[in-house]
Amino acid sequence: QGRDGWDYVLIGRAGATADRPFPELVNDLRRALDRLHGKP
């Protein structure tokens, strides 16, 4: 999903990110990358 030559920074929130299930974090990242790179 990430692109060569791009750097990504992930920022979490105390109490929210650490408690979120890993599969949901992965899905959030996929949606963010799709939005960033212009996929509907």
KETORMI-164963 format. One record per residue (C-alpha): residue number from 1; residue in one letter; x, y, z. Coordinates in Angstrom, 3 decimals. Example, Ala and Ser with C-alpha at 12.3 -4.5 7.8 and 13.67 -1.06 7.14 Angstrom:
(rec 1 'A' (12.300 -4.500 7.800))
(rec 2 'S' (13.670 -1.060 7.140))
***
This chain:
(rec 1 'Q' (0.000 0.000 0.000))
(rec 2 'G' (2.833 2.385 0.742))
(rec 3 'R' (4.785 3.833 -2.157))
(rec 4 'D' (8.501 3.683 -2.826))
(rec 5 'G' (10.179 6.983 -2.030))
(rec 6 'W' (7.493 8.045 0.443))
(rec 7 'D' (8.011 8.289 4.202))
(rec 8 'Y' (5.046 7.884 6.524))
(rec 9 'V' (4.670 8.993 10.135))
(rec 10 'L' (2.077 7.323 12.337))
(rec 11 'I' (0.809 9.297 15.310))
(rec 12 'G' (-1.133 7.609 18.081))
(rec 13 'R' (-3.233 8.921 20.927))
(rec 14 'A' (-2.568 7.846 24.489))
(rec 15 'G' (-5.274 5.508 25.687))
(rec 16 'A' (-6.886 5.125 22.266))
(rec 17 'T' (-4.250 3.673 19.971))
(rec 18 'A' (-2.786 1.192 22.464))
(rec 19 'D' (-6.240 -0.195 23.260))
(rec 20 'R' (-7.395 -0.558 19.641))
(rec 21 'P' (-7.214 -4.095 18.209))
(rec 22 'F' (-4.344 -4.564 15.747))
(rec 23 'P' (-6.570 -5.587 12.778))
(rec 24 'E' (-8.483 -2.307 13.183))
(rec 25 'L' (-5.219 -0.325 13.216))
(rec 26 'V' (-4.164 -2.051 9.992))
(rec 27 'N' (-7.527 -1.219 8.404))
(rec 28 'D' (-7.224 2.412 9.529))
(rec 29 'L' (-3.768 2.620 7.924))
(rec 30 'R' (-5.014 1.093 4.664))
(rec 31 'R' (-7.892 3.577 4.481))
(rec 32 'A' (-5.540 6.480 5.228))
(rec 33 'L' (-3.107 5.417 2.491))
(rec 34 'D' (-5.956 5.014 -0.003))
(rec 35 'R' (-7.184 8.498 0.862))
(rec 36 'L' (-3.681 9.982 0.697))
(rec 37 'H' (-2.935 8.468 -2.695))
(rec 38 'G' (-6.325 9.301 -4.216))
(rec 39 'K' (-8.071 5.935 -4.251))
(rec 40 'P' (-11.850 6.090 -3.708))
***
